[in-house]
Amino acid sequence: MTPVGAAGRGVVGAAVVAGLYQVVTMLGLADSSLLPSVPAILRETAHLSIDPAFLAAVGSTMTAVTLGLVISCAIGVTAGFLVGMSAAGARLTTAPIDILRSIPSVALIPLFLMTLGDGTLMKTVVVVVVSVWPILLNVTYGVRSVDRMAVDAARSLGAGGSRIWLRVLVPSTFPAVATGFRVSLPMALTVAISAEIAGGSPSGIGGFILNASYRDFDAAPVFAAVVLAGLIGWALNEVTAALADRLMPWEGRR
């Protein structure tokens, strides 16, 4: 499917959902202040997209997301190579990794709030705790899936350890790194906003949503902020996918 075709189907799907939602509001099944109409949400979405306060909130959230993903990539890629290259390491780390990644991240937010406060550091740590696992596991799988014949062929041609790493292992596992990053990206954005809401943070998209829900008994700004958060996540995923397609055209991800 071409990017245009995929985008077109996405627009149609969003329009259908919006239409069904509008029907519910027109039937008066809920108070309009609690369930605003689609036009009201769209007007507020357009307003927030140029609102300096909301743009500052987006910048605060994205700072934590970016820092958390960079740290997650550094940890996940390094640990993934170490675990994937060693059978003994894999046996020793399988159980601890499974236990740690099974801990609900939301359950850790109160602990991080008590120890780290409600600022960027707390949100960054939460993002790392959530997003490091998909990267680590995908890199581990990618390393284990490297064609050993390619490694032996490179060695037979006189390539040393460093050249085998740079010319065989790293290129072969790069698709796994990209997959892990794409899986982690929406999770990082979601958990950062959740941490802001759970911690009552005065900053970030979550803080903006929380504050908007407390004032004027008007839900339109809350819905609009949620819509824009979703659009930001979608845009980031599209940019990441396009970059992966450019760097790895042989993968044919689209």
N, C-alpha and C positions, 0 to 999 in steps of 0.2 A: 504494500500500500504506500502511495506517495505521501509526503508530508502534507500537501494540499488536501488530498483526499481524507487523511486522518483528521486534519483540522476541521474540514467541512463536516464530517460526521460528529466531531465533538461539539461544534456549534449547534447542529441539529438536536443532539441529545440535551444540551443545556437549554435550548429553546423549549423543548418538550417539558422538561422539568419545571421551567419557569411558567409555562402555560398552565400546567396542572396546579402549581402553587397559586397562581392568580385566580383560578376557578375556586379554590378553597377560600381565598380571601373574599371573593365576590359573593359567596354563599353566606358570608357573615358567621362562620363557625367559630370565630374568635374575635376578640376586641382588636380593632384596627391599630391601636397603639401598641399592642403586643405582637400582632402579625400584620405588618405593613404591606401594602400592595407592591407589586413589581415595579411600577413607575416610581413610587416613592423611594424604593431601594436603589433604583438606577440613578435617580437624581442625587441621592446622598452619596452614592458611589462616585459619581462624577465630581461632586464637591470635595470628598475626602482625597481623591487622587491628586488634587493640587493644594490641599490644606497643609501648611507648614507643620502644624502640630502632628498630624498623622504621618507625614513624611519623616519627621524626626523620630517618631515611634518605630517606623519601618527600619530606619538606620540603626536604632538601638538593638532591635531584634536581630537584624542581619549581621551586626558586629559579632554577637555571641554565636550565631550559626556559623559564620565564616571561620572564626577562631576555633570553634569546636570541631569543625570538619577538617581543618588543617591538622590539628593535633590528632584527630582520629585516624587520618591517613598516615601520619608519621608512625603512630603506634601500630595500627592495623597492618600496614605493609611490612614493617620490620618484623613484627611478631609472626605474621603469616608466612614470610620466607623462612624464619627460623623453625617454625613448627612443621611447615611443609617439607623442608629439606631433611628432617630428622624423624625417623620412625619411632625412636625412643621418646623424643620430645612430643610427638603426637599422642603416644600412649599416656604420657604423664599429664598432659594438659587437656585432654578431651573432657574428663569429668569436671575439673574446675571451670573450664570455659562454658560448658553446658549449664552448670549451676549459676554462674555469674550472669550469663545472658538471659536466664529465665527469671531473674528478679525484676518485678515490675518497676519501671523507671519512675512512675508517678509516686510509688511508695517511698522512694528515696528523696523526693523533693523536700518534705518537712525536715529531714536530717540535714540536707544541704542548706536549707534556709537558716537553721539554727547555727550552723558552723561557718557559713560563708556569706550570710546576708542575702539580700534580694537584688544584688547588682549584676553586672556583666559576668563576674567570676562565677557566681552560682549558676547562671544560665549556660555558660560555656562548659562547666563541669557536667551538667545534666546532658548537654548535647553529646559530649564525648562518651559518657556512659551508655548512651543509646546507640550512637552511630558507629562506634568502633567495631561492633561485632559483625555486621554485614561485610565490612571491608576485610576484617581479619579472616573470616570464614571463606570468603570468595578468593582471597589471595592464597590461602592454604590449599584450597581445591585447585586453583590454577597452577600452583607449583607442583602439586602431585600429578597433574595431568600433562605436564611437559613431556614431549616425545623424547624418551631416553635415547632413541636412535639418533636424534638430532644432536644431543649432547655428546654421544660417542663419536659421531661423525666430526664434530668440531674438535674434539680432543685428538682424534686420529690425524687431523690436518695441522696439528701443532698448537692449537689454541690453549692458552693457559687458563687458570681458574678465573681470573678477572675478565678475560675476554669471553669466556663461556657465559659468565653472568651477564655481561653487557650485550652480547650478540645473540644469546639463545634464551636464557632464563627470563630476563626482564621483558623483552618483546613478547615472549610467549604468554607471560602472565599479565601483561598490560590490559587485555580485555577483561580479565577477572577483576582488576583494580577498578576499571571503569564501571563494571556492573555493581560492585560493592558500593561505589560512590553514589551511583544513581539510586540505589535502594536506600542509602543512608540520608540522602538529601531531603526528601519530604519528611522523613522521620525526625530529622534535626529541626526543621522548621516547626513541625507540630509540637514537639516536646518543649521547644523554647517558648512558644506562645503559652502552652499549658503551664509551664513553670512560672511565667509572669502572672497568669491569672491565679494560680494556686497560692503564690506568695504575696498577692496584692501589690505587685510591683507598680510604682508610679510611672514607669517607662516601658517602652516596647509596645508591640501590637496588642499583646495580652493586657497590659495596663490600660491602653486606650479603650479596648473593649469593656474592661471592667468598669472604668470610669463612666463610659457612655451608658452603661446599663443602669447606673445609679441616678442619672440626671434626666429631668424633663419627662419621664415616663414615655419616652419615644424610642421604640426599638429599631427604627430605620438606620440610625448610625451604627448600631451593633451589627445588624445584618450586612450593611455596606462594608464594614471593616472585615467581617468574615469573608465576604465575597472577594475583596481585594487581597486578603491573605491567600485565598485559594488561587487567585490569578497569579500572584507572585510565585507560589509553589509551582504552578503549571509552567510559567515562563522560565523559571530556573531549570526545570526538567527538560524543556525544549532546547534551551541553550546547551545544556550538558549533553543531550542526545546529538545535537548538531555537531558539537565539538568532537564527540566520540566517532561520529560518522566520518569526519574529516581526517582524524588521526588514524582511524582503522577502517578504511573503506571496504576491506575484504570481509568484514564481519556482517555487513548487510543487515543492520539492526532495524531499519525502517522498511 
